[in-house]
Amino acid sequence: LGFFAPAQRYLGPSGESGIVAAIDRLHDAGIEVILDVVYNHTAEGGAMGPTLSFRGLDNASYYRLMPDDPRAHIDDTGCGNTVNVGHPFVLRLVLDSLRHWVQHYRVDGFRFDLATTLAREADGYDRHGGFLDALRQDPVLADVKLIMEPWDLGPGGYQLGAWPAGMAEWNDRFRDDVRRFWRGDDGTVQALAARLLGSADIFDHRGRPAFSSINFVTAHDGFTLADLTAYGQKHNEANREDNRDGHGENLSDNLGHEGPTADPAIRARRGRRRRNMLATLLLSQGTPMLLGGDEVANGQDGNNNAYCQDNQTGWIAWPSEQAFDDCAGIAAEERADALAMLAFAARLIRLRQAHPALRQSRFLHAQIRSADGYPDVEWIGSDGKPPAWDDPALGAIGLRLRGSAEAPPGAQLENDVLIAINRGGAETAFKLPQPPHGLIWWCEIDTAAPDAPARALPSDETSHEGAKPSRRPGRGSRPTLTLAPESLMLLAARPPSA
């Protein structure tokens, strides 16, 4: 309704100055603020909608209308109307609004809802169109974070990977491929491999960095992570639209029972599945996006379109003892799940911060590093050999990451990590590659044993990269790791006494 006005529920007793103060406090804590902005449609809806603002001022300028019937609105947004950002005065309005939020409220960037709509010209999406060019040249906006939802509902609306350098994009391919892989779909490990490396197949062009991909498994639309493992179908009856609303294909898996269950085996598998997907998200190249509440196993009773539920369905119960005591209906098991998930999520975030190899700015393509002659990426099967990529049932793989071979001289990372994955239902013996000379492999985290501390793995001290070959028989064999069913491990090369 108003591109310059904060929603009333954000206004505390101090009004606008309170919002500015809150953002300043977040900045003091090292937290940036990204504003989700909707410039693609307004609250006025279609031709029969209310006249609240733009329609009464100049309907034909502010909205895109059907050429053969100017009374009808083009609806590329699914919300009844499409804002005509191609008009110079409408473009000026949007840019003035963006600058206002940066200069007055001091936000750090924007996520553009249905961004393809904003980049449409007369012939459709144009990466060199007026809106995108104006963003990139604006002295205020060019240096803030810009995140695009790269689709809308109009013709040619899906534009994943097609945005200019400097703009990040929501990557729904990551979401779908990770869900399919951990659900157990055949032929999905190949797609997962691309997502683990930042989706270079989509984004590695025109000088774009590896963090262009905004990786996510869940978002505000759709199932939460907890519901993704507890429901096979959406349950939106409470929305009073006869369960017709919300996406029908969620790539979910209830693991044998629809909804909550006391069965300990099912609950254990659900917990591990959630940890596997969360670990995949936090250990992949690119920029991870975590849905608020997933870190405390928040569920919505199978509702995948809960925007209209201002009640316990849409609220998040934070896992302090007092918070749970104040929320009726929270079972002791749910409290335990929430606290355990929170600890696991925090541990994953700390590991991502501790290991630069997990968050590189360049895409990795198994290039040989001049510093040591080793590739920056190695794919390993459970037998220690390259994976059989043509096997549709392939589900056990390892990904070894070193610093980018394309980094400037002296800037290559020394960090050396290995992500080992076993999607199968049985234990798998995994032959490990040799760690660098003087180091051993440490298991940093294991989704099958989330509470276990980091531990050193047995190592043959004579068998390391860069070491002289052993002449003694029986020495130099590769160490073997046992991966639990449906699990993921992160290994890091560290000194034995670390």
Secondary structure, 3 states (H helix, E strand, C coil): CCCCCCCHHHCECCEHHHHHHHHHHHHHCCCCCEEEECCCCCCCCCCCCCCCCHHHHHHHHHECEECCEEEEECCCCCCCCCECCCCHHHHHHHHHHHHHHHHCCCCCEEEECCHHHHCEECCEECCCCHHHHHHHHCCCCCCCEEEECCCCCCCCCCCCCCCCCCCEEEEHHHHHHHHHHHHCCCCCHHHHHHHHCCCHHHHCCCCCCHHHEEECCCCCCCCCHHHHCCCCCCCCHHHCCCCCCCCCCCCCCCCCCCCCCCCHHHHHHHHHHHHHHHHHHHHCCCEECCCCCHHHCCCCCCCCCHHHCCCCCCCCCCCCHHHHHCCCCCCHHHHHHHHHHHHHHHHHHHHHHHCHHHCCCCCCCCCECCCCCCECEEEEECCCCCCCCCCCCCCEEEEEECCCCCCCCCCCCCCCEEEEEECCCCCEEEECCCCECCCEEEEEEECCCCCCCCEECCCCCCCCECCCCCCCCCCCCCCEEEECCCEEEEEEEECCCC
